[in-house]
């Protein structure tokens, strides 16, 4: 709306200066239309530069996330630049997902990793955006594309300690048939030893408890082996 007013003011100013019937009318109309043009230009500049008529609104959303690998509990990232501060993290919002999601790589986004004792990984996205103060400003600056403009975004990943952080390049190395065969064979032995030891300590373990123990042992082994393999490279 304000942009339309500015253009109308500019056209009206030109018309009044060029075609007014006399000098007095020319000055009066020129002053009014000139003020309209200059005033609307100042308002547009104030909105664009200082976000006049707007306020900051912060929203926070938390959701469950899963490893980008269906076989291992990985925190997968793609380095961006050399500082290590702008890594793009890859994750899934469902246990089985065709196309994983990833964080944004821009100057407004910050990623944080937090280790927890929980069994479930989560992602908390905190965003601050510019929003119009009321409907008047929303109509006035319609079409300005300023509403919803991002101020800052913080992605906080909370991962169980069984997850291992590796790069996309390192993850690709783990996919080789030889590596997979080695991990599978050694994992079976590790899990069997863990389950047998638990049975000796408590012969009354239920099937559900044994299943949970097996899953925990598999996760522990994967984390330990991946860390050793990455350290050796």
PyMOL commands that set and color helices and strands:
alter all, ss='L'
color gray80, all
select helices_A, chain A and resi 2-19+23-50+135-140+168-174+177-201+207-232
alter helices_A, ss='H'
color red, helices_A
select strands_A, chain A and resi 54-65+74-78+88-91+101-102+109-116+121-132+150-160+164-167
alter strands_A, ss='S'
color yellow, strands_A
deselect
rebuild
show_as cartoon
